[in-house]
Amino acid sequence: MKAVGYDKAGPIDAPDALVDFDAPDPEMGPRDLLVEVKAVSVNPVDWKVRTLFEPTAETRSGPARILGWDAAGVVQAVGADVDGFAVGDRVFYAGDLTRPGSNAERQAVDHRIVGKAPASLSFAEAAALPLTTITAWEALFDRLRLESSGAGPLLIVGAGGGVGSIAIQLARALTDATVIATASRPETQAWVSELGAHQVLDHAQAWGPQLSAMAPDGVSAVLATNGTDEHLDAIVESLRPQGKLALIDDPKAFDIAKLKLKSLSLHWEFMFTRSMFGTADISEQGRLLGRVAEMVDAGRLRTTLAEIFGRIDAATLTRAHAFLESGRARGKIVLEARA
């Protein structure tokens, strides 16, 4: 089958940073679905893996490692221990970091982390959702423990990206929290307002005066999607005593002592934990995606697709990786399967 991947870790501007290649067909396990991939989206994990991890004999599929951790497609085959899915089902999922990715014609994926795609969305629109939605859902409800009612103000740092874009919607749809989003460019400020943020804070300017006007008593919880180390002092200042901070990025330095005086709790969200460790609650991700699909079809959530870059090949994915790494993206970048 046709696939896209990398055979040597490095920057996106290196020669052949991503390559088209022929890969063996996926090996299915008893709990797997074999999916014909129709669309994929690009996430920071794609370029982080490509940059930091040399492909090994265990991670290669033939000559290279297949990237991609977001997909929508059609079920072609089901394993012996699969229930709830049938050949022909339209599905969406974020996959497993330890297995070959979605930048290929076909992919084998554990059915417990798969959801049936929203009927009202195209494959491209559906592919924009899984990874960021699971991340946002787990951060808001499993880590920060937001309740449907009585939630205090929520601050989402870097809200214009993929996770922030869906976190705004989930918080609005499922809680009564006042959602304050940070964004520094006019286009991202307009984007987060359109998605439902009650207030927008320019994180390129001093936070204090802005936040005092929006939440005079501070915020109860913060979801930081990027720049946590850069904004840590402002985040701590914004939080009420005994507030909660959840982050998803990888700070180069993090002084946890700054959280002590306010008795702030710290939560790290990594959506691949369940699949990497085969946790007892791994099926929660499939159920989560099923609930999200229902909310989309009911008009309570919308896709965060911002742009379709083109077809799934090395040249288009190289352009997508470069754009995502630039920090200028809003919403999600999607690619579609070859015609």
RODO-2510 file (C-alpha; in nm, 4 decimals, decimal comma):
residues 339
     n   res          X          Y          Z
     1     m     0,0000     0,0000     0,0000
     2     k     0,1032     0,3633    -0,0456
     3     a     0,2203     0,5441     0,2682
     4     v     0,4060     0,8556     0,3848
     5     g     0,6672     0,8580     0,6583
     6     y     1,0245     0,9369     0,7491
     7     d     1,3409     0,7303     0,7560
     8     k     1,5617     0,9711     0,9503
     9     a     1,4736     1,2125     1,2313
    10     g     1,5325     1,5773     1,1505
    11     p     1,3911     1,9183     1,0593
    12     i     1,1186     1,9578     0,7993
    13     d     1,3487     2,1527     0,5667
    14     a     1,5960     1,8619     0,5441
    15     p     1,6063     1,6803     0,2072
    16     d     1,3419     1,4059     0,2002
    17     a     1,2199     1,4920     0,5502
    18     l     0,9038     1,3019     0,4535
    19     v     0,8936     1,0356     0,1837
    20     d     0,6358     0,8478    -0,0199
    21     f     0,6950     0,4728    -0,0037
    22     d     0,5338     0,1317    -0,0425
    23     a     0,4510    -0,0276     0,2929
    24     p     0,3276    -0,3770     0,3744
    25     d    -0,0424    -0,4131     0,4475
    26     p    -0,1296    -0,3641     0,8164
    27     e    -0,1243    -0,6657     1,0473
    28     m    -0,4584    -0,6995     1,2255
    29     g    -0,5068    -0,8231     1,5788
    30     p    -0,8293    -0,9792     1,7127
    31     r    -0,9494    -0,6434     1,8519
    32     d    -0,8587    -0,4431     1,5423
    33     l    -1,0484    -0,2765     1,2638
    34     l    -0,8871    -0,2459     0,9216
    35     v    -0,9749     0,1026     0,7970
    36     e    -0,9491     0,2491     0,4486
    37     v    -0,8192     0,5972     0,5302
    38     k    -1,0158     0,8761     0,3614
    39     a    -0,8763     1,1847     0,5387
    40     v    -0,6205     1,2734     0,8043
    41     s    -0,5309     1,5816     1,0042
    42     v    -0,1922     1,7003     1,1268
    43     n    -0,1042     1,7564     1,4920
    44     p     0,2062     1,8683     1,6836
    45     v     0,2728     1,5052     1,7762
    46     d     0,3437     1,4367     1,4067
    47     w     0,6340     1,6803     1,3815
    48     k     0,7584     1,6079     1,7344
    49     v     0,7920     1,2362     1,6542
    50     r     0,9523     1,3172     1,3185
    51     t     1,2019     1,5506     1,4837
    52     l     1,2916     1,3609     1,7998
    53     f     1,2686     0,9873     1,7352
    54     e     1,4795     0,7877     1,4926
    55     p     1,2789     0,5098     1,3269
    56     t     1,3681     0,1669     1,4611
    57     a     1,3116    -0,1864     1,3389
    58     e     1,0066    -0,1990     1,5650
    59     t     0,8513     0,1278     1,4414
    60     r     0,9275     0,0997     1,0683
    61     s     0,6752    -0,0331     0,8198
    62     g     0,9205    -0,1422     0,5561
    63     p     1,1729     0,1340     0,4806
    64     a     1,0212     0,4124     0,6944
    65     r     0,7973     0,4924     0,9899
    66     i     0,4411     0,5918     0,9023
    67     l     0,3266     0,9105     1,0759
    68     g    -0,0240     1,0396     1,1411
    69     w    -0,2486     1,0282     1,4466
    70     d    -0,5893     1,1409     1,3306
    71     a    -0,8056     0,9790     1,0662
    72     a    -1,1505     0,9216     0,9259
    73     g    -1,2328     0,6351     0,6948
    74     v    -1,4332     0,3226     0,6175
    75     v    -1,4050    -0,0158     0,7901
    76     q    -1,2806    -0,2848     0,5502
    77     a    -1,2452    -0,5759     0,7954
    78     v    -1,3088    -0,6532     1,1641
    79     g    -1,1114    -0,8703     1,4043
    80     a    -1,2515    -1,1783     1,5776
    81     d    -1,2982    -1,0012     1,9113
    82     v    -1,4545    -0,6812     1,7746
    83     d    -1,8076    -0,5831     1,8646
    84     g    -2,0126    -0,2802     1,7697
    85     f    -1,8552    -0,2311     1,4245
    86     a    -1,9160    -0,3786     1,0800
    87     v    -1,7597    -0,3598     0,7365
    88     g    -1,8685    -0,0367     0,5698
    89     d    -1,8966     0,1714     0,8879
    90     r    -1,7689     0,5302     0,8683
    91     v    -1,5300     0,5825     1,1601
    92     f    -1,2935     0,8379     1,3125
    93     y    -1,0117     0,7975     1,5649
    94     a    -0,6721     0,9241     1,6840
    95     g    -0,4873     0,5928     1,6850
    96     d    -0,2025     0,4612     1,8973
    97     l     0,1407     0,6246     1,9180
    98     t     0,3095     0,2832     1,9360
    99     r     0,1605     0,1563     1,6063
   100     p     0,1909     0,2594     1,2397
   101     g     0,0093     0,5858     1,1728
   102     s    -0,2712     0,7031     0,9480
   103     n    -0,0676     0,8580     0,6637
   104     a    -0,1337     0,5486     0,4539
   105     e    -0,4025     0,3897     0,2395
   106     r    -0,5059     0,1512     0,5186
   107     q    -0,4556     0,1305     0,8939
   108     a    -0,5212    -0,1280     1,1647
   109     v    -0,6552     0,0251     1,4863
   110     d    -0,7958    -0,1096     1,8147
   111     h    -1,1746    -0,0764     1,7932
   112     r    -1,1932     0,0360     2,1579
   113     i    -1,0417     0,3758     2,0690
   114     v    -1,2571     0,4249     1,7574
   115     g    -1,5890     0,6030     1,7195
   116     k    -1,8466     0,6026     1,4418
   117     a    -1,8016     0,9269     1,2518
   118     p    -2,0679     1,1984     1,2697
   119     a    -2,3200     1,1371     0,9922
   120     s    -2,3446     1,5091     0,9222
   121     l    -1,9728     1,5562     0,8479
   122     s    -1,7547     1,4768     0,5490
   123     f    -1,4474     1,2597     0,6061
   124     a    -1,2293     1,5716     0,6027
   125     e    -1,4465     1,7471     0,8606
   126     a    -1,4491     1,4368     1,0818
   127     a    -1,0724     1,3811     1,0583
   128     a    -1,0123     1,7232     1,2169
   129     l    -1,1686     1,6153     1,5466
   130     p    -1,0443     1,2963     1,7200
   131     l    -0,7025     1,3714     1,8734
   132     t    -0,7778     1,7248     1,9816
   133     t    -1,1259     1,6348     2,1037
   134     i    -1,0015     1,3465     2,3172
   135     t    -0,7246     1,5682     2,4544
   136     a    -0,9614     1,8537     2,5362
   137     w    -1,2278     1,6243     2,6845
   138     e    -0,9816     1,4401     2,9086
   139     a    -0,8149     1,7655     3,0172
   140     l    -1,1429     1,9379     3,1029
   141     f    -1,3361     1,6526     3,2595
   142     d    -1,0861     1,3836     3,3684
   143     r    -0,8075     1,6172     3,4854
   144     l    -0,9656     1,9539     3,5754
   145     r    -1,2900     1,7812     3,6806
   146     l    -1,5142     2,0549     3,5471
   147     e    -1,8745     2,0067     3,6524
   148     s    -2,1800     2,0784     3,4392
   149     s    -2,2963     2,3454     3,6829
   150     g    -2,1203     2,5643     3,9342
   151     a    -1,7960     2,5782     3,7362
   152     g    -1,5952     2,8946     3,7896
   153     p    -1,4244     3,0884     3,5105
   154     l    -1,2057     2,8781     3,2791
   155     l    -0,9000     3,0219     3,1044
   156     i    -0,7799     2,8451     2,7875
   157     v    -0,4269     2,9512     2,6905
   158     g    -0,3488     2,9316     2,3195
   159     a    -0,7128     2,8755     2,2360
   160     g    -0,6828     2,9260     1,8604
   161     g    -0,5140     2,5912     1,7951
   162     g    -0,6724     2,2510     1,7535
   163     v    -0,7189     2,1593     2,1205
   164     g    -0,8282     2,5075     2,2237
   165     s    -1,0782     2,5241     1,9374
   166     i    -1,2679     2,2196     2,0584
   167     a    -1,2124     2,2874     2,4304
   168     i    -1,4027     2,6161     2,3975
   169     q    -1,6966     2,4325     2,2440
   170     l    -1,6968     2,1475     2,4968
   171     a    -1,6836     2,3855     2,7906
   172     r    -1,9703     2,5920     2,6457
   173     a    -2,1814     2,2869     2,5609
   174     l    -2,1303     2,0831     2,8770
   175     t    -2,0651     2,3351     3,1581
   176     d    -2,1788     2,6758     3,2736
   177     a    -1,8210     2,8046     3,2987
   178     t    -1,7347     3,1497     3,1702
   179     v    -1,4766     3,0719     2,9005
   180     i    -1,1870     3,3145     2,8604
   181     a    -0,9666     3,2356     2,5605
   182     t    -0,6213     3,3732     2,4891
   183     a    -0,5154     3,4580     2,1340
   184     s    -0,2752     3,7197     2,0034
   185     r    -0,3570     3,7648     1,6333
   186     p    -0,6718     3,9271     1,4956
   187     e    -0,7615     3,6159     1,2955
   188     t    -0,7283     3,3815     1,5944
   189     q    -0,9120     3,6251     1,8209
   190     a    -1,2009     3,6291     1,5738
   191     w    -1,1852     3,2473     1,5462
   192     v    -1,2135     3,1808     1,9219
   193     s    -1,4961     3,4325     1,9535
   194     e    -1,6815     3,2586     1,6725
   195     l    -1,6396     2,9251     1,8527
   196     g    -1,8049     3,0618     2,1648
   197     a    -1,5450     3,2172     2,3968
   198     h    -1,7128     3,4681     2,6275
   199     q    -1,4000     3,6837     2,6505
   200     v    -1,0704     3,6992     2,4588
   201     l    -0,7406     3,7916     2,6236
   202     d    -0,4394     3,8989     2,4154
   203     h    -0,1586     3,6861     2,5594
   204     a     0,1029     3,9004     2,3825
   205     q     0,0114     4,1883     2,6156
   206     a     0,0154     4,2165     2,9958
   207     w    -0,2486     3,9812     3,1346
   208     g    -0,3258     4,1572     3,4618
   209     p    -0,5343     4,4552     3,3451
   210     q    -0,7184     4,2441     3,0868
   211     l    -0,8044     3,9627     3,3271
   212     s    -0,9083     4,2009     3,6042
   213     a    -1,1803     4,3325     3,3771
   214     m    -1,2921     3,9850     3,2672
   215     a    -1,2647     3,7895     3,5957
   216     p    -1,1941     4,0261     3,8880
   217     d    -1,1561     3,7346     4,1326
   218     g    -0,9398     3,5260     3,9002
   219     v    -1,0185     3,1938     3,7345
   220     s    -1,0852     2,8519     3,8856
   221     a    -0,9057     2,6483     3,6203
   222     v    -0,6577     2,6913     3,3370
   223     l    -0,6053     2,4692     3,0341
   224     a    -0,2672     2,5599     2,8807
   225     t    -0,2189     2,4267     2,5285
   226     n     0,1167     2,5917     2,4516
   227     g     0,3702     2,8337     2,5974
   228     t     0,3119     2,7121     2,9536
   229     d     0,6682     2,7936     3,0590
   230     e     0,6541     3,1354     2,8928
   231     h     0,3236     3,2243     3,0605
   232     l     0,3622     3,0386     3,3921
   233     d     0,3848     3,3482     3,6132
   234     a     0,0764     3,4992     3,4508
   235     i    -0,1105     3,1679     3,4791
   236     v    -0,0322     3,1367     3,8509
   237     e    -0,1348     3,4970     3,9069
   238     s    -0,4643     3,4419     3,7242
   239     l    -0,5641     3,1341     3,9253
   240     r    -0,7677     3,1557     4,2429
   241     p    -0,6298     2,9841     4,5537
   242     q    -0,6807     2,6064     4,5257
   243     g    -0,7311     2,6367     4,1511
   244     k    -0,6278     2,3794     3,8921
   245     l    -0,3829     2,3900     3,6013
   246     a    -0,3853     2,1333     3,3198
   247     l    -0,1285     2,1484     3,0430
   248     i    -0,0674     1,9515     2,7247
   249     d     0,2598     2,0962     2,5955
   250     d     0,6223     2,0172     2,6856
   251     p     0,7775     2,3056     2,8807
   252     k     1,1556     2,3205     2,8657
   253     a     1,1540     2,4322     3,2291
   254     f     0,8778     2,4302     3,4869
   255     d     0,9165     2,5666     3,8411
   256     i     0,6458     2,3749     4,0240
   257     a     0,7269     2,5628     4,3466
   258     k     0,5373     2,8607     4,2045
   259     l     0,2144     2,6657     4,2588
   260     k     0,2682     2,6122     4,6319
   261     l     0,1429     2,9333     4,7970
   262     k    -0,1994     2,9047     4,6330
   263     s    -0,2153     2,5251     4,6780
   264     l    -0,2652     2,4904     4,3051
   265     s    -0,3003     2,1416     4,1570
   266     l    -0,1137     2,0392     3,8434
   267     h    -0,2444     1,7949     3,5816
   268     w    -0,0700     1,6746     3,2681
   269     e    -0,2871     1,5469     2,9847
   270     f    -0,1527     1,3010     2,7245
   271     m    -0,4263     1,1375     2,5211
   272     f    -0,2128     0,8377     2,4193
   273     t    -0,1771     0,7133     2,7790
   274     r    -0,4753     0,4795     2,7589
   275     s    -0,3651     0,3112     2,4353
   276     m     0,0078     0,3010     2,5227
   277     f    -0,0517     0,1273     2,8570
   278     g    -0,3649    -0,0675     2,7687
   279     t    -0,5475     0,0801     3,0664
   280     a    -0,8583    -0,0864     3,2023
   281     d    -1,0645     0,2098     3,0838
   282     i    -0,9254     0,2214     2,7292
   283     s    -1,2781     0,1920     2,5879
   284     e    -1,3606     0,5339     2,7331
   285     q    -1,2012     0,6922     2,4269
   286     g    -1,4329     0,5097     2,1900
   287     r    -1,7351     0,6008     2,4013
   288     l    -1,6162     0,9614     2,4191
   289     l    -1,5940     0,9840     2,0394
   290     g    -1,9396     0,8319     2,0114
   291     r    -2,0842     1,0999     2,2368
   292     v    -1,9011     1,3709     2,0426
   293     a    -2,0460     1,2397     1,7152
   294     e    -2,3960     1,2636     1,8647
   295     m    -2,3289     1,6211     1,9758
   296     v    -2,2006     1,7157     1,6294
   297     d    -2,5041     1,5660     1,4588
   298     a    -2,7299     1,7498     1,7060
   299     g    -2,5634     2,0803     1,6189
   300     r    -2,4004     2,1239     1,9617
   301     l    -2,0411     2,0962     1,8328
   302     r    -1,8823     2,1902     1,5009
   303     t    -1,5753     2,0664     1,3219
   304     t    -1,2549     2,2613     1,3791
   305     l    -1,1377     2,2085     1,0214
   306     a    -0,9701     2,5285     0,9042
   307     e    -0,8115     2,4262     0,5747
   308     i    -0,7760     2,1248     0,3437
   309     f    -0,4174     2,1322     0,2189
   310     g    -0,4570     1,8689    -0,0539
   311     r    -0,4007     1,4972    -0,0869
   312     i    -0,2075     1,2663     0,1446
   313     d     0,1425     1,2601    -0,0013
   314     a     0,4920     1,3570     0,1101
   315     a     0,4959     1,6961    -0,0609
   316     t     0,1639     1,8101     0,0871
   317     l     0,2420     1,6718     0,4325
   318     t     0,5796     1,8486     0,4265
   319     r     0,3986     2,1775     0,3672
   320     a     0,1466     2,0962     0,6422
   321     h     0,4180     2,0076     0,8964
   322     a     0,6060     2,3287     0,8189
   323     f     0,2950     2,5423     0,8587
   324     l     0,1996     2,3754     1,1878
   325     e     0,5517     2,4212     1,3246
   326     s     0,5393     2,7916     1,2357
   327     g     0,2790     2,8497     1,5072
   328     r     0,0529     3,0361     1,2641
   329     a    -0,2160     2,7697     1,2296
   330     r    -0,5692     2,8095     1,3627
   331     g    -0,8025     2,5147     1,3909
   332     k    -0,6998     2,1991     1,2077
   333     i    -0,5138     2,1233     0,8843
   334     v    -0,6582     1,8261     0,6928
   335     l    -0,5450     1,6178     0,3952
   336     e    -0,7569     1,3840     0,1854
   337     a    -0,6804     1,0426     0,0369
   338     r    -0,5646     1,0097    -0,3209
   339     a    -0,8525     0,9981    -0,5668
***
